[in-house]
Amino acid sequence: MNAVVDLPEGFRLYRYESVGSTNDEAKALARTGAVDGTLVWAYEQRAGRGRRGRVWHSPPGNLYLSLLLRPDAPPARAAQLSFVAALGLGDALLALTGPDLRLGYKWPNDLLAGGNKLAGILLEAECGIGGIEFVVIGAGVNIAAAPAGTEYPATSLAAEGFPGITPVLLLENFVRCFAAWRRRWRDEGFSPLRAAWLTRASGLGEPIRVRLDRATFDGIFVDLDTAGALLLEGADGRCRIAAGEVFPLHVAEEDGAWRDARRLSPASFQSC
């Protein structure tokens, strides 16, 4: 943790041997006036979490960081920062591994290697009277180790044949790549990010299962819309999904119907 970290201008690093959660630490700093570009990096987390409050196993040797941003953007546009982070992290990983890393983007905010989960991104925001006060982007990357027995199979860089990458090196590369994609997002909008993300989209054109809070259903992942929502072609037609959890569908079709799924009309998902 004493290594010198080379970061671009505009980023300030807080480093810790151990914290409960880097996202919680970043939010606490934000509430006391920390500026855009504040980074929280921990050697380990005692209470790391992923989507829907799930435990994110956080042993030493992996990368755990949170980035505080204060975007001047409405909530729907600020949510696109998860794609900025995914592309930045993907570019950073490929710069260190080369093309041998079988990288994929799993909607909405995971990175895969060989079809298994390598990294997760968690976006949290806090709003005030005038709109968004701040956004915190948390990222966890399995560098040295990956948890066993998870709902979605996990892997690590070491397991994929890249044992020499350190958290410091990946952190530096991520921040540089994130900054480049953020500038492009600001200057050109979401379109170039959408195009880049789709080139490595996991499950695109394939059957997937999407799980929401109150329903689970199946269909073909056909596209992202211009805001970043998933477009899915199901038994009842095409629907737009703004938030959910995606899994590959390994269940065969029988008599033309989607098995083990609740089929809902497209109108049911306009506000998801």
N, C-alpha and C positions, 0 to 999 in steps of 0.2 A: 504493500500500500504506500510505500515511500517513493515509488518510482515517479520520475518527472513525467507529467502528462502534457503533451503538446496539443493545444486546442486552438481553433480559429478565433479571431477577434469577435467579441460579442458573447462569449460563453464563459461562465464562472463555475468552477468545480468545488463542490463540497464532498469530501471523501470520508468514509467511516469504515471501521473494522466490522461493525455489526450494527444493524438497525432492525426494528420490527418490520417496517416496509419502506422502501425508498419512495413510493408514491405518497405515503402518509407524511414522510419527512419533507418532501417537496411541497406538499400542500400547506404544511405548517410554516415553511419559509415564505410561501406566497402570501399567506395571511398577515405576515409581518413586513411585507413590502419588497420581497425579493423580486428582482427584475427578470424580464424575458431573457432566456438563455441560461438560467441557473440550472446546473446539473447536480444531481445527487447520485453518488456511486458508493456501493457498499460491497465489501468482500463477502459478506453473507447476510441473509435476511432471516429473522426469527419468525416472522409472520407474513411472508410473501403471499400474494394472492393473484389469481387470474380473473377471467371473466366470471360473473355471477358469484363472486366471493370464494371461488375454489382455492384451495391451498396450492401455492406454487413452491415446490420443493427447492430449497435455496442453499445447497451446501457450498462450501468454499471451492473456488476454482472455476466457477461459471461467472457470467457477467450479469449484474443486476444494477440497473440505472433508471433514473427518472429525470425527465427534462421538463422544466417549467416554461410555458409560453404564455404570452399575453396577446393573442391574435385580435386584430381589429376586424372581426368578421362575425356574421350571424351564426347561430348554432349549427345549421345545416352545412355551411361551408367549413366551419371549424372542425366538424367531424371528419372532413377529408384529410386532416392531419395524420390520421392513422395510416393512410396510404403513403403520405410523405415519409413517415417513419419506416414503414415496411420497405419501401424502395431504397431508402437510405441504408437500412440495415442489410438489405439484399446486395446492394452494390458494395458495401464494406466487406461482406463475407466473400463475395466473388473476387474482390481485389486481393484477398489474402489466400484464397484456396485455388483460384483459377477455375476453368470450366468443369473440372472433374466433380465439383460439388453439384449434386443433382437438386438444384434449388427450385422450390415451387412456392407460390403464394396461395394460402388458404383463406378464403373470404371469411370474416372481414379483416382479420388482423393477426394471422399466424404465418410463420415461415416453416416450410417443410424441407427435409433432405431425404431423397429417396422415398418420399411418401410418408415419412414419419415426422413428428413435430420436433423442430429444432429450436424454435424461438417463439415467444408470444409477446404481444403488444397490448397494453391496457390503457385506454384513453379515459381520463376522468376530468370533469369540468365543474367549475363553480360559478354560479351566475349572481349578479347583483341587480340593482334597479335598472341600470343602463344596459344590461346585456351580460355577456360573458366577462367575468373578472379574470379568470385564468384557465388554462388547460394544462394538465399534467399527463405526459406520455411516459408510461412505464414500459420497460423492455427487459425481458429475461432471455438469455441465450445459453443453451446447454453447450458449454465448451468442453469441459473435462468429463462430465457425467450427466446422465439422464435418469429420471425416475422410472421405476418399473411398475407395472400394474395400473397404468393410467388409462382413463377412458379412451383417449386417442393415443396410439402408440408413439413413444418418444425416442429420440436419438440424440447424439451429441457429436460435436466436431471430431472428437477423438475416435468415437466409434465409426465415423465415416471415413477415417483415414487421414485426419488432419490434427495430429497431436501437439503441434508446436505453437499454436496460436494462444496468446495470453489475453486476459481481460483488458489490460492497458492498451495493447495494440488494436484490439477490436473496438474499444471505446473511442480511441483517436480517429480511426477510420470511419466509424459510424457518424461521429459529429460532423466531420468534413462532408461526408456524402449527404447527410440530412440537410445541412446548410445549403448545399447545391440544389437539392430537390425543393427545399422550401422557397428559395429564390425563384425557381422556375414556376412553382405553384402561384406565387404572388404575381409574377409577371405575365404568365400565359394561361392561368386558370387550371382547371382539373383535366382538360383534354389530354395533354401529353402524359400525365400521370396514369390516367386510365389506360392509354395505349401501352405504356411500358409495363404496367401491372398485368395486363391481359396476356402479354407474351409468355409469362410464366405462371399463369393462373392454374391452380390445381382443380381438376374436375370439370374444366370448361368443355361443354359438349357432351358430358357424361351424366348418367343418373346419379343423383345425390339425395340425401335426406336432410331436411332442414328442421331444426327443433326450435320452436318458440316457447314462450312461457306457458301458453295454454293449448298448443297444438303441435303435432308432428306430421309432416307430409313429405311426399316424394315428387321428383320431377327431374327434368333435364336442365342443367345450368347452361343457359343460352347466352348470357351477356351480363355486363354491368351497364347501368344507365349512366346518363351524363352527370349524375350526382354521386355515384358510387354504390347505389343500391343493387342488389342481386336480382336478376330477371330469371324466373324459373318457369319452365313450360311443364305443367302438370296435366292430370286427367281432365280438369275443368278449364283449361286454357292457361294463359300466361298471367303471372302475378309478379308484383314488385315487392321485395322484402328489404326493409331498411335495417333490420337487426335480427340476428338469430345465430344458431350454431349449425355448421355444415359438417356432414359426414359422407364419405363415399357410400354408395348403395351397392351392396354385394348380394342383393336378393333378386332372384330371377322374376320376370314378369309371368303371370299366369292369366290366360284368357284376356290379355290386353288390359288388365287392371293393375294398378300399383298396390302391392301387398303391404300389410302392416302400416298403413298410413291413414290418417284422417283427411279426407278430401274436402277442401273448402273452396268456395268461389273466389275468383280474383279480387272481388270487391272487399273480401275480408281482410286483405293485406294492404290496403291503400294507406293505412295509418300505422303500420307496424314499425 
